[in-house]
Amino acid sequence: MRSLAPEPSADAALGVLSPFRVQFYDCLYSRADALFELTDAVLCADGPVTSLVGPTLTAEHRRGHGAMYDAVNHGRLEPRRLRRLLAFTPLPRAAELARRPVPAHWTIVR
């Protein structure tokens, strides 16, 4: 009989990604919400992103394309903090994430 309980490795992978998302959001300090949604939209796109308008049509990007342009033009992030976050966060293997679907849109609760 096959168990429906999630495998520990999938839980561990999501346990790494969830704090990463919070820390990534903390790296953004101007137009943070719009930049975060744009990042989600780019990462959840079905294929390569060939224009800036494309991600605004996905479900992950809940704002209009005007907010996207505003985020790209006026959004700011802390490069040192982002670099440190990317360097020291262990990356889960793709096979671990493929076993368990990731929610289409995660929200940051402050």
Secondary structure, 3 states (H helix, E strand, C coil): CCCCCCCHHHHHHHHHHHHHHHHHHHHEEECHHHHHHHHHHHHCCCCCCCCCCHHHHCCCCCCCHHHHHHHHHHCEECHHHHHHHHHHCCCCCHHHHHCCCCCCCCCCCC
